[in-house]
Amino acid sequence: MTASHDGGLVIVGASLAGLRAAEAARKAGYAGPVTLVGAEDHLPYDRPPLSKQVLDPGEEVPDTTYRTEAYLREDLGVRLRLGAPADDLDPGDRSIGVGGRRIPYDRLIIATGASPRTLPGHEHNPRVRVLRTVTDALAVRSAMDRGDRILVVGCGFIGSEVASALVKRGRPVTLVELAPIPLVRAVGEAAGSYFAELHREHGVDLRLGCRLESVTEGRHGLDVALSDGSRLRTDLVVLGLGAVPATSWARTSGVRLEADGSIAADRFLRTSLPGVYAAGDVVTWENPMFGRRMRLEHWTSAAEQAAVAARNAVANQEPEDYRTVPYFWSDLHGRRIQFVGVHGEDEPLTLADDEGSRVVLHRTGKDLAGALTVARPRLTMRLRKIIAEYGTWTAAAELVLGDGLLQLSPSR
C-alpha cells in the first residue's frame, strides 16, 4: 500500500533521543508536522535512574517522565504514536509501518536505541529479567522490596548498579561476570581492576571468569549452575549482558549497517537513505573530534546527537557535524564514577588519595585521550576540556596533582 504524503518529520523512538529531536526541530523554527513513534505505552522517560534511584528503598517510586502529554501534544505540537514499534521502513514511498498502518515522512530520524541481550530460552520468563524499561525496573524493585534472592549476571554498569542497590539494602549479592576484569571495554584494565576491588570491599561475591551455564525451575525458586562448578538457588536473575542496536525492523529497507548491526551514518548523522538520519545508541557515525567511527550508548551523546540530527533534517542551511568528547557516568557504592574521552594506546597513569578518590588518565603519546574519575566530579569537565582542545596528558596530570591526588604507579 502506498502512503499518502502530507510531509513532516517522523521520529522513530520515543526515549531521550526522540524527545530531544522533536524539541530541537521546533527550536530551529520547523513548523511542519512532527510524529513521535514509540514501542512502549509510556511517554518519554529518563532511563539512567532505572538502575539507580528507582531501585532505592523508599515508599515512593520516583517519576522519571521527561514531559507531560499536554506539553508534547499542545506546546510542542507532536503527534504521539505510542504502544507499537515500527515494523518496517520503505524508502521508496518514504513511509514506515507501525501496527499495520503506514506513516509517511518527508524526513525521518531513527532513534530506536538498543535492545538488551537476553538468556536464550528464558526471553519470556518473568524470573529472568533484563533491566531496560520502566516495567523492568519496577519488577526488580518489587523483588527487592519482597526480600527475594537475586542473582546478577554481567558486571557492566547495569549489573554493577543493581549490585550496588542490593548492597545499599543490606542484602547479600552474587555478581557473575564472564570476563576476568569487569568493565574492561568501557574503562580499561586499570580502572576495571579497581571496580572489582570496590565491589569486593562492599561485600559483593564477585565471580570473575565465570559463565552462567543453566537456569532451571525448581520447587523453591530457580536453580542456577555456574561454570566454576557451583550451584545457586535464587528467586530472580537480573541480566546485564549488554545490548545490540535495535535495527531489525529497518533491515529490509536497504539502509547501510555496520558490522554490529548499527545504522551507519556520516559526520552529519545522515544515513545511506535520502532524508533519513539517525541518533543515539542505534547509530555509528564519523566523530571528527577523534577522526574515527564510534557508537556511544551514553545519555549525553544521545541528547546531543538527536538535536544535531533534527537541525540537519529540517533546516535549510549547511549541515553541522556532530563532534564530541564522549562522557558517561555511574553511581556505585556511594561513589560517582565518570569517564570522558576514549582509551589511549599507551599505559594509563593512576592517581588517588586516601579517601577513595581516584583518577585514571589514558594517553596516546603526549596527548590526553581519556580520563576516569572516582569521587572527583569537579575535575571531570576540566579534563574533558583538555581532551577537546587536544591538550597533553602531562597538563592533565598536573591538574589532578594540584587537586590533591598522588600518583600510585605508572600503570596502576
C-alpha positions in Angstrom: 0.0 0.0 0.0 1.4 3.4 -0.9 1.4 6.1 1.7 -0.3 9.4 1.1 2.2 12.1 1.9 1.5 15.1 4.0 5.1 15.8 4.6 6.6 16.1 8.0 9.3 14.9 10.3 8.8 11.4 11.8 11.0 10.3 14.7 11.1 6.5 15.5 12.0 6.0 19.1 10.2 7.8 22.0 13.0 7.9 24.5 15.6 10.7 25.2 16.9 11.0 21.7 13.4 11.1 20.2 12.2 13.8 22.6 15.3 15.9 22.1 15.0 15.6 18.3 11.4 16.9 18.4 12.3 19.8 20.7 15.3 20.7 18.6 13.3 20.7 15.4 10.8 23.1 16.9 13.5 25.3 18.4 15.1 25.5 14.9 11.8 27.0 13.6 10.3 24.0 12.0 6.5 24.4 11.8 5.5 21.2 9.9 4.1 18.0 11.3 6.2 16.1 13.9 5.3 12.5 14.7 6.9 10.6 17.5 6.7 6.8 17.4 7.4 4.7 20.5 7.2 0.9 21.2 6.2 1.5 24.8 2.9 2.9 26.1 4.9 5.3 28.3 5.7 8.9 27.5 9.4 9.6 27.0 11.2 9.0 30.3 14.8 9.0 31.7 16.5 5.6 31.7 19.6 6.1 33.9 17.6 6.3 37.1 16.0 2.9 36.5 19.1 1.1 37.8 19.8 3.8 40.4 17.2 5.9 42.2 14.2 3.7 41.1 15.8 0.7 43.0 16.5 2.7 46.1 14.4 1.7 49.2 11.5 4.1 49.9 7.8 4.4 49.9 7.5 6.4 46.6 8.9 5.4 43.3 10.5 8.4 41.5 8.7 9.5 38.3 11.3 9.7 35.5 8.9 11.0 32.8 10.5 14.0 30.9 7.4 15.9 29.7 3.7 15.8 30.2 1.4 14.6 27.4 -0.2 18.1 27.3 3.3 19.6 26.7 4.1 17.2 23.9 0.7 17.5 22.1 -0.2 21.1 22.7 3.0 23.1 23.4 5.4 21.1 21.1 2.7 20.1 18.6 3.8 16.4 18.4 1.6 13.6 17.1 2.2 10.7 19.5 2.1 7.1 18.2 2.9 5.1 21.4 2.4 1.5 22.3 3.6 -0.1 19.0 7.1 -0.4 17.5 8.0 0.4 13.9 7.7 -2.7 11.7 9.5 -1.7 8.6 10.9 1.2 6.6 10.1 1.7 2.9 12.4 4.3 1.4 10.7 4.0 -2.0 7.4 5.7 -0.8 9.1 7.3 2.2 7.0 5.6 4.9 7.3 3.3 7.9 4.9 0.6 9.1 3.5 0.8 12.7 0.9 -1.6 13.9 -0.5 -2.3 10.4 -0.6 1.3 9.3 1.7 3.3 7.1 3.1 6.6 8.4 4.6 8.8 5.7 7.6 11.0 6.2 9.5 13.8 4.4 12.4 13.5 6.9 12.9 10.6 9.2 15.1 10.2 12.3 15.9 6.7 13.6 16.4 6.8 17.3 15.3 3.3 18.3 18.2 2.8 20.7 19.4 -0.7 21.7 17.8 -4.0 22.8 19.3 -5.8 25.8 20.8 -9.3 25.3 18.6 -12.0 26.9 19.2 -15.5 28.0 18.2 -18.0 25.3 15.1 -20.0 26.3 14.2 -17.5 29.0 13.1 -14.5 27.0 9.6 -14.6 28.5 10.5 -15.9 31.9 9.4 -13.3 34.5 12.1 -14.6 36.9 14.9 -14.0 34.4 14.9 -10.2 33.7 16.8 -7.6 31.8 16.7 -4.0 33.1 15.9 -1.7 30.2 12.4 -0.3 30.6 10.5 1.2 33.5 8.5 -2.0 33.6 11.7 -4.0 34.1 12.9 -1.6 36.8 9.6 -1.8 38.8 9.7 -5.6 38.6 13.2 -5.7 40.0 12.3 -3.2 42.7 9.3 -5.2 43.7 11.6 -8.3 44.1 14.0 -6.3 46.2 11.1 -5.0 48.4 9.9 -8.5 49.0 13.3 -9.7 50.0 13.7 -12.1 47.1 17.1 -13.7 46.5 18.6 -12.0 43.4 21.5 -13.2 41.3 23.1 -10.6 39.0 24.8 -11.7 35.8 27.0 -9.2 34.0 29.4 -6.8 35.7 28.8 -3.9 33.3 27.3 -0.7 34.5 23.7 -2.0 34.7 24.8 -5.2 36.6 27.1 -3.2 38.8 24.4 -0.6 39.7 21.9 -3.4 40.6 24.5 -5.0 42.8 25.2 -1.6 44.4 21.5 -1.2 45.0 21.3 -4.5 46.8 24.3 -3.7 49.0 22.5 -0.4 49.9 19.6 -2.5 51.2 22.0 -4.7 53.2 21.4 -7.7 51.0 23.9 -10.4 50.0 24.9 -10.1 46.4 26.4 -12.6 43.9 27.7 -11.0 40.7 28.8 -13.2 37.9 31.0 -11.9 35.1 32.5 -13.8 32.2 35.5 -11.5 31.7 38.5 -11.7 34.0 38.3 -8.0 34.6 35.0 -6.1 34.9 34.1 -3.2 32.6 37.4 -3.5 30.8 35.9 -2.5 27.4 34.4 0.6 28.9 37.2 1.9 31.2 40.3 -0.2 30.6 42.2 -2.7 32.8 43.4 -0.4 35.5 40.0 1.1 36.3 38.3 -2.3 35.8 40.5 -3.9 38.4 39.6 -1.0 40.7 35.9 -1.7 40.3 36.5 -5.4 41.1 38.1 -4.3 44.4 35.3 -1.8 45.1 32.7 -4.5 44.7 34.5 -6.9 47.0 35.2 -4.1 49.6 31.4 -3.8 49.9 30.8 -7.5 50.3 29.8 -8.5 46.8 30.5 -12.1 46.0 32.2 -11.3 42.6 32.7 -14.4 40.4 35.1 -13.3 37.5 35.8 -15.5 34.6 32.6 -17.3 35.3 29.8 -18.3 33.0 26.1 -18.9 33.6 25.6 -22.4 32.4 22.0 -23.1 33.1 18.8 -21.9 34.8 16.1 -24.3 35.7 12.8 -24.0 37.6 13.0 -25.7 41.0 10.5 -26.3 43.8 11.8 -23.4 45.8 13.0 -21.0 43.1 15.5 -21.1 40.3 18.4 -23.5 40.3 21.4 -21.9 38.7 24.6 -23.7 37.5 27.8 -21.7 37.0 30.9 -22.7 35.1 33.0 -22.7 38.3 31.1 -25.8 39.4 28.9 -24.1 41.9 25.1 -24.2 42.1 22.9 -21.4 43.4 19.3 -21.1 44.3 17.7 -17.7 43.6 14.3 -16.1 43.1 15.3 -13.8 40.3 18.1 -13.5 37.8 18.9 -10.0 36.6 20.8 -9.9 33.3 23.3 -7.1 32.5 24.8 -8.6 29.3 24.9 -5.5 27.2 22.7 -4.5 24.3 22.5 -4.6 20.5 21.3 -1.9 18.2 17.5 -2.1 17.6 17.6 -2.1 13.8 15.9 -5.4 12.9 12.8 -3.5 11.8 14.7 -1.5 9.2 17.0 -4.2 7.7 14.8 -4.8 4.6 15.0 -1.0 3.7 18.5 -1.3 2.3 19.9 1.2 4.8 23.6 0.6 5.3 24.5 -1.1 8.5 27.8 -1.6 10.4 29.1 -5.0 11.3 27.5 -4.8 14.7 24.1 -4.1 13.2 24.0 -0.4 14.0 22.9 2.2 11.4 25.9 3.6 9.5 25.9 7.4 9.3 28.3 10.2 8.2 29.6 13.0 10.4 26.3 14.9 9.8 24.3 11.8 11.1 22.9 11.2 7.6 22.3 7.5 6.7 22.6 6.0 3.3 18.8 6.6 2.6 17.6 10.0 1.3 16.1 12.1 4.1 16.9 9.6 6.8 19.0 10.5 9.9 20.0 8.5 13.0 20.9 9.4 16.6 21.6 7.7 19.9 22.6 4.1 20.7 21.4 2.9 17.3 24.0 4.8 15.2 27.7 4.6 14.3 29.0 7.8 12.9 32.2 9.6 12.0 33.3 11.6 15.0 35.5 14.4 13.6 36.9 15.1 17.1 38.9 11.8 17.0 38.8 11.0 13.3 37.2 7.6 13.9 33.8 5.9 13.7 32.0 5.5 17.0 28.9 4.2 18.5 28.1 5.5 22.0 25.5 4.2 24.4 25.6 7.3 26.6 22.8 9.7 27.8 24.8 12.8 26.9 25.6 11.8 23.3 22.0 10.6 22.6 20.7 14.0 23.6 23.3 15.9 21.6 23.2 13.7 18.5 19.4 14.0 18.4 19.5 17.7 18.4 22.1 17.8 15.6 20.2 15.2 13.5 17.0 17.2 13.8 18.5 20.5 12.9 20.2 18.9 9.9 16.9 17.3 8.9 14.7 20.4 8.9 17.0 23.4 8.5 17.7 24.9 5.1 21.3 25.6 5.7 24.7 23.9 5.6 24.6 20.8 7.8 26.5 20.7 11.1 28.7 17.8 12.0 28.4 16.1 15.4 31.8 16.1 17.2 32.1 15.2 20.8 34.4 14.0 23.6 32.4 11.0 24.9 31.1 11.3 28.5 29.3 8.9 30.8 28.7 8.4 34.5 27.6 5.8 37.0 26.9 5.7 40.8 28.4 2.7 42.5 28.5 2.1 46.3 28.0 5.7 47.0 30.7 7.0 44.6 30.2 9.0 41.4 32.1 7.4 38.5 32.7 9.5 35.4 34.6 8.9 32.2 35.5 11.3 29.4 37.2 10.6 26.1 38.5 7.3 24.8 41.1 4.7 25.7 44.6 5.6 25.0 47.2 3.5 23.2 49.8 3.8 26.0 49.9 2.8 29.6 47.5 4.8 31.8 48.5 6.9 34.8 46.6 6.3 38.0 46.4 8.9 40.8 44.5 8.5 44.1 44.1 9.7 47.6 43.4 8.0 51.0 39.7 8.9 50.9 38.8 6.7 47.9 39.1 9.3 45.1 40.8 8.2 42.0 41.7 9.4 38.5 43.0 7.3 35.7 44.5 9.2 32.7 44.6 7.5 29.4 47.1 8.8 26.9 48.3 8.3 23.3 51.8 9.7 23.1 51.8 13.2 24.6 48.0 13.6 24.2 45.4 13.1 26.8 42.9 10.6 25.3 40.6 9.9 28.1 40.1 10.1 31.9 38.2 8.2 34.5 37.4 10.0 37.8 36.0 8.5 41.0 34.5 10.9 43.6 36.1 13.9 41.8 33.2 15.4 39.8 34.6 18.9 39.5 37.7 17.6 37.7 35.8 15.7 35.1 34.6 18.6 32.8 38.0 20.3 33.1 39.7 17.1 31.9 37.1 16.8 29.1 38.0 20.4 28.0 41.7 19.4 27.8 40.8 16.5 25.6 38.6 18.7 23.4 41.5 21.1 23.0 44.0 18.3 22.2 45.9 19.1 25.4 48.7 16.9 26.8 48.3 14.3 29.5 51.1 16.0 31.5 48.9 19.1 31.7 46.1 16.8 32.9 48.4 15.1 35.4 49.5 18.5 36.8 45.8 19.5 37.2 45.0 16.3 39.1 48.1 16.6 41.3 47.1 20.1 42.1 43.7 18.8 43.3 45.5 16.7 46.0 45.8 13.3 44.4 49.1 11.4 44.3 50.5 9.0 41.7 50.1 5.3 42.5 52.3 3.9 39.7 52.8 4.3 36.0 50.3 1.6 35.2 48.0 1.0 38.2 
